[in-house]
Amino acid sequence: MTGAVLDRETILEWLRPIEDPEIQMSLVELGLVYDIRIDGSRVDVDMTLTSPSCPAAPYILDQIRKRLLEHEGVKEAAVKIVWEPKWDPKTMASEEAKEALGLW
């Protein structure tokens, strides 16, 4: 993957394997990754959680940061939790995630 271009789609695909530990679905598919900013080899991710009281928050943030740093093009990574807009799986999750969650 030498010389891989860092862009939003590349980062989303790279993060796709990370799952919410309770729902066991991809954070990307659930629509929890809101914003990705790339500045050279630095990637900043804004994301939310399914609940403000999510006990897995530190674990999820750590998993995303570690995964980002595994990409050869990423030398620095930061992940921030944001609460706006409020997560709504009916509008933010992928069609596959909605189906799996039973949302029509």
BALOBA-1460 file (C-alpha; in Angstrom, 3 decimals):
// residues 104
<rec num="1" residu="m" x="0.000" y="0.000" z="0.000"/>
<rec num="2" residu="t" x="3.009" y="2.258" z="-0.367"/>
<rec num="3" residu="g" x="2.084" y="5.762" z="-1.408"/>
<rec num="4" residu="a" x="-1.597" y="5.219" z="-0.570"/>
<rec num="5" residu="v" x="-3.665" y="8.360" z="-0.914"/>
<rec num="6" residu="l" x="-5.441" y="9.419" z="2.246"/>
<rec num="7" residu="d" x="-8.963" y="10.604" z="1.628"/>
<rec num="8" residu="r" x="-12.307" y="10.293" z="3.405"/>
<rec num="9" residu="e" x="-13.355" y="7.105" z="1.593"/>
<rec num="10" residu="t" x="-10.007" y="5.420" z="2.242"/>
<rec num="11" residu="i" x="-10.241" y="6.199" z="5.955"/>
<rec num="12" residu="l" x="-13.872" y="5.042" z="6.157"/>
<rec num="13" residu="e" x="-12.945" y="1.739" z="4.522"/>
<rec num="14" residu="w" x="-9.979" y="1.406" z="6.876"/>
<rec num="15" residu="l" x="-12.254" y="1.941" z="9.908"/>
<rec num="16" residu="r" x="-15.064" y="-0.320" z="8.669"/>
<rec num="17" residu="p" x="-13.854" y="-3.430" z="10.605"/>
<rec num="18" residu="i" x="-14.231" y="-1.682" z="13.970"/>
<rec num="19" residu="e" x="-17.508" y="-2.699" z="15.563"/>
<rec num="20" residu="d" x="-19.655" y="-1.397" z="18.355"/>
<rec num="21" residu="p" x="-18.963" y="-4.041" z="21.024"/>
<rec num="22" residu="e" x="-22.609" y="-4.233" z="22.141"/>
<rec num="23" residu="i" x="-24.393" y="-4.110" z="18.781"/>
<rec num="24" residu="q" x="-21.580" y="-5.961" z="16.983"/>
<rec num="25" residu="m" x="-21.915" y="-3.856" z="13.854"/>
<rec num="26" residu="s" x="-19.428" y="-1.609" z="12.099"/>
<rec num="27" residu="l" x="-19.204" y="1.913" z="13.511"/>
<rec num="28" residu="v" x="-19.047" y="3.145" z="9.928"/>
<rec num="29" residu="e" x="-22.188" y="1.217" z="8.915"/>
<rec num="30" residu="l" x="-24.001" y="2.516" z="11.989"/>
<rec num="31" residu="g" x="-23.230" y="6.078" z="10.884"/>
<rec num="32" residu="l" x="-21.284" y="6.918" z="14.039"/>
<rec num="33" residu="v" x="-18.289" y="8.426" z="12.189"/>
<rec num="34" residu="y" x="-19.287" y="12.011" z="11.453"/>
<rec num="35" residu="d" x="-16.240" y="13.847" z="10.184"/>
<rec num="36" residu="i" x="-12.747" y="13.022" z="8.965"/>
<rec num="37" residu="r" x="-10.108" y="15.689" z="8.527"/>
<rec num="38" residu="i" x="-6.813" y="14.885" z="6.863"/>
<rec num="39" residu="d" x="-3.777" y="17.136" z="7.047"/>
<rec num="40" residu="g" x="-0.803" y="15.401" z="5.477"/>
<rec num="41" residu="s" x="-0.203" y="12.308" z="7.591"/>
<rec num="42" residu="r" x="-2.497" y="13.462" z="10.428"/>
<rec num="43" residu="v" x="-6.093" y="12.225" z="10.618"/>
<rec num="44" residu="d" x="-8.702" y="13.652" z="12.984"/>
<rec num="45" residu="v" x="-12.006" y="11.842" z="13.397"/>
<rec num="46" residu="d" x="-15.173" y="13.214" z="14.972"/>
<rec num="47" residu="m" x="-17.626" y="10.525" z="15.950"/>
<rec num="48" residu="t" x="-20.504" y="9.878" z="18.270"/>
<rec num="49" residu="l" x="-21.746" y="6.944" z="20.278"/>
<rec num="50" residu="t" x="-25.076" y="5.163" z="20.385"/>
<rec num="51" residu="s" x="-25.587" y="6.560" z="23.890"/>
<rec num="52" residu="p" x="-23.935" y="9.324" z="25.952"/>
<rec num="53" residu="s" x="-23.529" y="6.807" z="28.772"/>
<rec num="54" residu="c" x="-21.848" y="4.173" z="26.587"/>
<rec num="55" residu="p" x="-19.531" y="2.220" z="28.902"/>
<rec num="56" residu="a" x="-17.384" y="1.159" z="25.943"/>
<rec num="57" residu="a" x="-16.458" y="4.717" z="24.922"/>
<rec num="58" residu="p" x="-12.766" y="4.562" z="25.978"/>
<rec num="59" residu="y" x="-12.377" y="1.174" z="24.290"/>
<rec num="60" residu="i" x="-13.997" y="2.370" z="21.045"/>
<rec num="61" residu="l" x="-11.876" y="5.534" z="20.901"/>
<rec num="62" residu="d" x="-8.731" y="3.507" z="21.506"/>
<rec num="63" residu="q" x="-9.648" y="0.999" z="18.796"/>
<rec num="64" residu="i" x="-10.222" y="3.743" z="16.220"/>
<rec num="65" residu="r" x="-6.994" y="5.552" z="17.058"/>
<rec num="66" residu="k" x="-4.963" y="2.323" z="16.953"/>
<rec num="67" residu="r" x="-6.546" y="1.310" z="13.647"/>
<rec num="68" residu="l" x="-5.768" y="4.700" z="12.108"/>
<rec num="69" residu="l" x="-2.126" y="4.465" z="13.181"/>
<rec num="70" residu="e" x="-1.847" y="1.031" z="11.553"/>
<rec num="71" residu="h" x="-2.361" y="2.666" z="8.139"/>
<rec num="72" residu="e" x="1.029" y="3.355" z="6.614"/>
<rec num="73" residu="g" x="0.009" y="6.862" z="5.558"/>
<rec num="74" residu="v" x="-1.097" y="7.932" z="9.045"/>
<rec num="75" residu="k" x="1.524" y="9.155" z="11.489"/>
<rec num="76" residu="e" x="-0.749" y="11.071" z="13.886"/>
<rec num="77" residu="a" x="-4.371" y="10.384" z="14.802"/>
<rec num="78" residu="a" x="-6.934" y="11.908" z="17.113"/>
<rec num="79" residu="v" x="-10.504" y="10.839" z="17.799"/>
<rec num="80" residu="k" x="-13.074" y="13.122" z="19.397"/>
<rec num="81" residu="i" x="-16.591" y="12.335" z="20.560"/>
<rec num="82" residu="v" x="-19.230" y="14.859" z="19.536"/>
<rec num="83" residu="w" x="-22.932" y="14.892" z="20.393"/>
<rec num="84" residu="e" x="-24.217" y="17.130" z="17.615"/>
<rec num="85" residu="p" x="-26.001" y="16.127" z="15.585"/>
<rec num="86" residu="k" x="-27.646" y="13.557" z="17.801"/>
<rec num="87" residu="w" x="-27.191" y="10.075" z="16.340"/>
<rec num="88" residu="d" x="-30.291" y="8.797" z="14.580"/>
<rec num="89" residu="p" x="-29.883" y="5.322" z="13.079"/>
<rec num="90" residu="k" x="-32.996" y="5.822" z="10.932"/>
<rec num="91" residu="t" x="-31.210" y="8.512" z="8.934"/>
<rec num="92" residu="m" x="-27.496" y="7.909" z="9.576"/>
<rec num="93" residu="a" x="-27.024" y="4.144" z="9.394"/>
<rec num="94" residu="s" x="-26.467" y="2.290" z="6.129"/>
<rec num="95" residu="e" x="-29.348" y="0.336" z="4.614"/>
<rec num="96" residu="e" x="-27.693" y="-2.911" z="5.727"/>
<rec num="97" residu="a" x="-27.387" y="-1.661" z="9.312"/>
<rec num="98" residu="k" x="-31.003" y="-0.467" z="9.340"/>
<rec num="99" residu="e" x="-32.148" y="-3.875" z="8.170"/>
<rec num="100" residu="a" x="-30.031" y="-5.646" z="10.791"/>
<rec num="101" residu="l" x="-31.382" y="-3.333" z="13.493"/>
<rec num="102" residu="g" x="-34.952" y="-3.874" z="12.323"/>
<rec num="103" residu="l" x="-35.479" y="-0.240" z="11.273"/>
<rec num="104" residu="w" x="-37.797" y="0.376" z="8.375"/>
